[in-house]
Amino acid sequence: MMVYPKEATKGKDMLSLLEWSNEEIEELVQLALTIKTNPAHYSHTLSGQILGMIFDKSSTRTRVSFEAGMLQLGGQAIVMSSKELQIGRGEPIKDTAHVLSEYINAVMIRTFSHEGVEELAEHASIPIINGLTDLHHPCQALADLLTILEVKHTFDGVKLAYIGDGNNVCHSLLLAAAMVGLDISCATPAGYEPNPQVLDQALQIATKTGAKIQITTDPVVAVTDADFVYTDVWTSMGQEQENVKRLADFEGYAVTKGLVAHAKADYHFLHCLPAHREEEVSSAVIDGKHSLVYQQAGNRLHAQKALLVMILG
């Protein structure tokens, strides 16, 4: 049986998870699971629809999963570098938003400034999807929720530990966990904590869902009794000049066999990729039997197909 979303999500932006209700996020993850199980049933769902994809940052998983997802849903995707668009020569975001709205059905943008994406959405009459900004990475978090649900079949009583930089991935994980009632503990070095406003938003949501949120500087505290241990690179795109300092500041935050020994015996390792082996994670962990990084990466396709169906289907 084909499952389709409610009309309420059609035309919605996905700038962060906050534009969506808790129920809509859970519905999206369930739809992703259905699409993954029965992809052929959705092969014509977006026939005639076009997704425009704008890239300011290099990409493997975001680009290929969105483009493949549109094709598998019967639609098409147009890849656009900002350097190829007039926006790269100073055209106002407002003008680009209005013009693209005349040509295509939705835009996915992967860039630096979250404010720029918000401005794009303000002036566009079509849905805007945040494929990554420096503040949020919602599409990654959706795939992460799908991966956790596949393994545990529930979010209740499940603990996720995040070790590393309080960055865009961390922000979206905090919101995602709060929205579905998943417990999360984040360990970051002093000075690299999550954005206070995002953390406050997650804490407010958690009061309604019962999710437990912990912020600490101690990786052992975060990982203790965790079902999932998650990390990301210590130096993200655009921060390359900080690399030497960050390597020093993050000493002791690598996810090693010694650290994950504090997690549950059947824990699973997650990483949004790309990974720097022997930096934020040891090869023994990321390439070991507890690692789900390739399943997690594969789930970007199914989560994004569900998102596209919900906003365009």
C-alpha atoms as one frame of an Amber mdcrd trajectory, in Angstrom:
protein
   0.000   0.000   0.000   1.306   3.451  -0.884   1.584   5.932   1.959   1.327
   9.660   1.269   1.767  12.599   3.626  -0.939  14.978   4.762  -1.604  18.072
   2.660  -0.264  20.307   5.466   3.370  19.722   4.504   3.005  20.513   0.808
   5.012  23.581  -0.145   6.837  23.750   3.212  10.410  24.947   3.503  13.027
  22.868   5.328  15.456  25.533   6.537  15.869  23.794   9.864  13.749  21.182
  11.572  11.940  23.954  13.405   9.596  24.756  10.497   8.049  21.314  11.032
   6.039  19.952  13.938   7.207  16.977  15.991   4.469  14.888  14.397   5.486
  15.904  10.868   9.120  14.950  11.509   8.087  11.526  12.791   5.750  11.137
   9.813   8.608  12.009   7.448  10.898   9.395   9.006   8.175   6.751   8.807
   7.547   7.670   5.171  11.288   7.348   4.476  11.190   3.832   5.890   8.194
   3.008   3.678   9.858   4.429   0.559  13.053   2.523   1.306  11.063  -0.698
   1.591   8.880  -0.062  -1.485  10.757   2.345  -3.795   8.978   1.214  -6.964
   5.616   2.366  -5.604   6.870   5.970  -5.609   8.679   5.948  -8.949   6.236
   8.369 -10.635   5.263  10.474  -7.614   7.116  13.604  -8.758   6.719  13.185
 -12.501   7.211  16.533 -14.229   8.705  18.214 -11.153  12.127  19.878 -11.185
  14.467  20.430  -8.241  17.139  23.110  -8.608  20.283  22.499  -6.536  22.652
  25.364  -5.681  26.107  24.568  -4.299  28.532  26.936  -2.577  30.210  23.990
  -0.835  31.542  20.775  -2.305  29.329  17.750  -1.824  29.129  13.998  -2.305
  26.178  12.669  -0.301  23.928  15.740  -0.541  24.344  16.185  -4.283  24.090
  12.550  -5.347  21.284  11.613  -2.963  19.075  14.565  -3.944  19.712  14.155
  -7.661  19.233  10.387  -7.577  16.202  10.810  -5.346  14.456  13.154  -7.766
  15.171  10.822 -10.686  13.891   7.793  -8.746  10.693   9.695  -7.911  10.110
  10.475 -11.593  11.298  14.083 -11.460  14.469  15.840 -12.555  17.238  17.847
 -10.909  19.328  20.745 -12.172  22.743  21.242 -10.573  23.847  24.877 -10.277
  27.064  26.236  -8.811  26.690  29.711  -7.382  29.667  30.631  -9.556  27.600
  29.797 -12.629  24.593  31.839 -11.496  24.307  35.605 -11.575  24.073  35.496
  -7.784  27.793  34.780  -7.906  28.290  38.139  -9.673  26.265  40.136  -7.184
  22.635  39.630  -8.208  20.470  40.126  -5.112  19.158  36.953  -3.476  15.664
  38.437  -3.795  15.902  38.572  -7.596  17.307  35.051  -7.845  14.527  33.727
  -5.609  11.756  35.278  -7.702  13.267  34.142 -11.009  13.903  30.553  -9.944
  10.321  30.383  -8.677   9.180  30.944 -12.276  11.176  27.975 -13.612  11.297
  25.107 -11.134   9.331  23.497  -8.302  11.822  23.627  -5.402  15.379  24.641
  -4.548  17.925  22.773  -2.442  20.867  24.960  -1.449  24.138  23.992   0.252
  25.991  27.077   1.409  27.612  28.943   4.291  25.214  31.622   5.528  21.985
  30.440   7.117  20.656  33.984   6.892  21.139  33.867   3.129  19.000  30.734
   2.901  16.332  32.371   5.044  16.339  35.359   2.681  16.024  33.033  -0.318
  12.999  31.385   1.294  11.453  34.741   2.191  11.285  35.820  -1.451  10.728
  32.467  -3.189   7.230  31.160  -3.855   8.537  27.568  -4.028   9.878  25.364
  -1.197  13.486  25.914  -0.140  15.496  23.033   1.345  18.603  23.625   3.412
  21.151  21.084   2.172  23.627  22.475   4.734  24.506  25.830   6.244  26.961
  26.742   8.957  24.091  26.700  11.476  21.945  23.700  10.520  22.118  20.399
   8.635  18.518  19.130   8.838  18.681  16.615   5.987  21.537  14.786   7.693
  19.585  14.620  10.946  16.583  13.105   9.134  18.789  10.328   7.779  20.220
   9.829  11.260  16.741   9.421  12.734  15.886   6.908  10.019  19.029   4.906
  10.812  18.295   4.857  14.540  14.672   3.835  13.933  15.751   1.005  11.620
  18.018  -0.418  14.296  15.984   0.177  17.446  12.419   0.370  16.019  11.743
   3.144  18.540  13.222   6.354  19.906  11.936   5.834  23.436  14.658   4.973
  25.932  17.414   5.275  23.310  20.526   7.357  24.037  22.634   9.119  21.408
  26.057  10.499  22.346  27.612  13.187  20.169  31.331  13.907  20.615  33.107
  16.848  18.990  32.310  20.312  17.700  29.013  21.958  18.614  28.426  22.650
  14.929  25.598  22.460  12.389  25.383  18.664  12.671  25.215  18.896  16.451
  22.528  21.594  16.259  20.262  19.542  14.003  20.805  16.415  16.094  19.778
  18.302  19.236  16.557  19.466  17.588  15.842  16.102  15.978  16.377  14.204
  19.225  14.197  16.613  21.167  11.396  16.364  18.613  11.156  12.556  18.611
  11.887  11.973  22.308  15.404  10.609  21.817  17.873  11.171  24.669  21.064
  12.971  23.604  24.314  13.831  25.384  26.798  16.151  23.674  30.440  16.440
  24.734  32.366  19.396  23.303  35.553  21.154  24.369  35.118  24.421  26.240
  34.502  27.171  23.722  32.969  24.807  21.155  29.570  24.333  22.765  26.378
  24.346  20.660  24.759  27.654  19.771  22.873  28.781  22.931  19.737  29.729
  21.011  19.543  26.357  19.272  20.168  24.562  22.559  17.412  26.552  24.235
  15.021  25.677  21.398  15.862  21.985  21.801  15.391  22.150  25.579  11.986
  23.767  25.167  10.863  21.046  22.759  12.226  18.348  25.077   9.964  19.513
  27.908   7.021  18.311  25.798   8.498  15.072  24.413  10.412  13.887  27.469
  13.791  13.772  25.691  16.771  14.129  28.027  19.421  16.600  26.831  22.858
  16.794  28.412  25.738  19.125  27.517  29.155  18.284  28.960  32.869  18.719
  28.305  33.584  15.099  29.292  33.362  12.551  26.446  33.202   9.650  28.923
  30.142  11.158  30.609  28.432  11.575  27.240  29.237   8.089  25.959  28.381
   6.159  29.129  25.532   3.702  28.394  24.958   5.190  24.934  23.192   3.174
  22.237  24.739   5.303  19.477  28.021   7.211  19.437  28.286   9.960  16.826
  31.074  12.293  15.763  31.919  14.731  12.979  35.091  16.304  11.631  36.753
  18.813  13.938  37.411  21.307  11.143  34.464  21.973   8.850  34.486  23.605
   5.418  35.450  27.259   5.705  37.401  26.694   8.948  40.590  25.363   7.397
  42.668  28.243   8.771  41.716  27.071  12.292  42.854  23.485  11.772  46.051
  23.550  13.861  44.296  25.206  16.806  41.349  22.864  16.572  43.544  19.763
  16.564  45.034  20.965  19.839  41.700  22.017  21.368  40.022  18.698  20.527
  42.763  16.518  21.979  41.099  13.780  24.022  37.847  13.930  22.015  38.685
  11.257  19.454  36.220   8.362  19.353  38.483   5.392  20.064  37.927   1.837
  21.257  38.827   3.052  24.734  36.083   5.683  24.673  33.344   3.488  23.211
  34.084   0.876  25.873  31.901   3.093  28.094  28.941   2.763  25.714  26.563
  -0.183  25.701  28.116  -3.426  24.502  25.871  -3.416  21.414  26.391   0.288
  20.639  26.490   1.575  17.047  28.839   4.183  15.608  27.585   7.029  13.397
  29.412   9.693  11.373  27.953  12.064   8.785  31.087  11.711   6.586  33.544
  12.590   5.201  35.686  11.266   8.063  39.304  11.870   9.003  40.490   8.526
  10.312  42.874   8.732  13.270  41.700  12.274  13.921  38.132  12.479  15.255
  37.691   8.703  15.038  40.004   5.713  14.973  39.955   3.290  12.040  39.214
   0.514  14.511  35.899   2.171  15.362  34.704   3.557  12.020  35.692   0.419
  10.131  34.680  -1.960  12.925  31.646  -4.184  13.371  29.683  -1.531  15.295
  29.868   1.064  12.522  26.751   2.000  10.552  28.269   4.862   8.559  27.479
   3.435   5.122  23.908   2.510   6.043  23.581   6.007   7.517  24.923   7.601
   4.327  22.602   5.457   2.234  19.670   6.676   4.270  20.295  10.228   3.048
  18.644   9.065  -0.199  15.519   7.661   1.442  15.055  10.491   3.950  15.393
  13.100   1.220  12.988  11.252  -1.054  10.460  11.349   1.782  11.093  15.070
   2.252  10.612  15.722  -1.458   7.390  13.712  -1.520   6.051  15.595   1.487
   6.730  19.054   0.050   6.031  18.365  -3.632   3.923  15.193  -3.846
